[in-house]
């Protein structure tokens, strides 16, 4: 088979291993997006509805608002690392489907 030949996409889409790959990846992305969005919304809600609480200084002149904002950045990196680790499994699953 030539490397330029199109794969049989209909057959690939019907393969249960491909469906499992797509479902697993979709489930992870949906959950991670929902978690990150909920975390961000909670942070913004605290900023808007509890400004005195978020202004509380916990370490020197660093407030809870600053720590919360930094935690959002850290969470983005953590989710990216988790995605990369999961993608290794998805790559193996895709290789099985390709064979």
Secondary structure, DSSP 8 states (H G I E B T S, - for coil): --TTS---HHHHHH-HHHHHHHHHHHHHHHHHHHHHHHHHHHHHHHHHH-HHHHT-EEETTEEHHHHHHHHHHHHHHHHHHHHHHHHHHHHHHHHHHH-
